[in-house]
């Protein structure tokens, strides 16, 4: 955006420079024309003074005819027709004559004879095209500047600004960090693009949900398999210990051969348990893998994210969003990871709240940053709050509400990898979940 505004400023500066150059050139040409006409006027005035010196009783019309009209081709040839006056009016003392003074193409000179003022002469030149030309050029430059400025403003409003808002959508979509569809505006230049991106968003979300469902089913299968194996393995180890101690021998004596075999079986059982633990750990890590990328950012960016991300959804559901903070400090953490956590907390507030409103509070103290999402509505029983962050666990209020029971588990996992934690607090008709981040 800054580069675009710089280009607009450069265009205006270029038009300003062009106007300055045109006016400077016009002024120089006008000064040159005035100087050239001044030379002609002085020359003719000198001829008039010579004529009066030779003819003391000269008539005005005779003087005008002899000095100017008869010699007009000479003046045009010597100085150019554009510099030669078109008409002159001579006024001698004691003889009336009509002057038309004050025009831009009129010059007045005094007439002296024998160093005595005897009259004046008015020169009228042809219309000067420079002033009109400068006016036309300046008006054209101003209109062009306004047109280009208006065009660039229109392009910014209709093309650049919307595209800047859309430019980060593919990246956020690839990270799975979009919950809202792009709004389709009537007459938009990006209507087909928005429509295609929304289709892609739906496809990716459906695929993501399918993968999550299959992954959770796999985890449930692995969990059931692991527990199914751990119990027999533990029983085998107990039987091996009993055999190795001669517990089942009739006389209670230890059979060395049986004890040796029991030790080998117990060792295999230990290996089975180790494999089971590895399978369980790898399964969990594969589902909830997350690597933070910490960078500094202003906390107000989280406010902007929430307002932009959930604006349409909250408007459709008629849920008011209130965000309060105690300033705009810098947070050094993973912005995308925090957004994933806040998105999960906002989703839960929308799904499990009563729709009367959601309050987001952002505060900071010596310990760190606290981001709280609170909603009104029937809270979880106090006995269930302890389990709410467990994987694949859903509360008693989740009946009929879409979900898999992994959102808060993932949120806590991300928070702890960021060096923080999440806590839930319930009260009378209120649920508040707080994300803590170390300063």
Secondary structure, DSSP 8 states (H G I E B T S, - for coil): -HHHHHHHHHHHHHHHHHHHHHHHHHHHHHHHHHHHHHHHHHHHHHHHHHHHHH-TT--HHHHHIIIIITTHHHHHHHH-TTTS-SEEEEEETTS------S-TTEEEEEEEETTEEEEEEEEE----HHHHHHHHHHHHHHHHHHHHHHHHHHHIIIIIHHHHHHHTHHHHHHTT---S-----TT-TTHHHHHHHHHHHHHHHHHHHHHHHHHHHHHHHHHHHHHHHHHHHHHHHHHHHHHHTTTTSTT----HHHHHHHHHHHHHHHHHHHHHHHHHHHHHHHHS------EEEETHHHHHHHHHHHHHHHHHHT--EEEEES---EEEE-HHHHHHHHHHHHHHHHHHS-SS-EEEEEEE-SSEEEEEEEEES----HHHHTTTTSTT---GGGTTS---S-HHHHHHHHHHHTT-EEEEEEETTEEEEEEEEE-
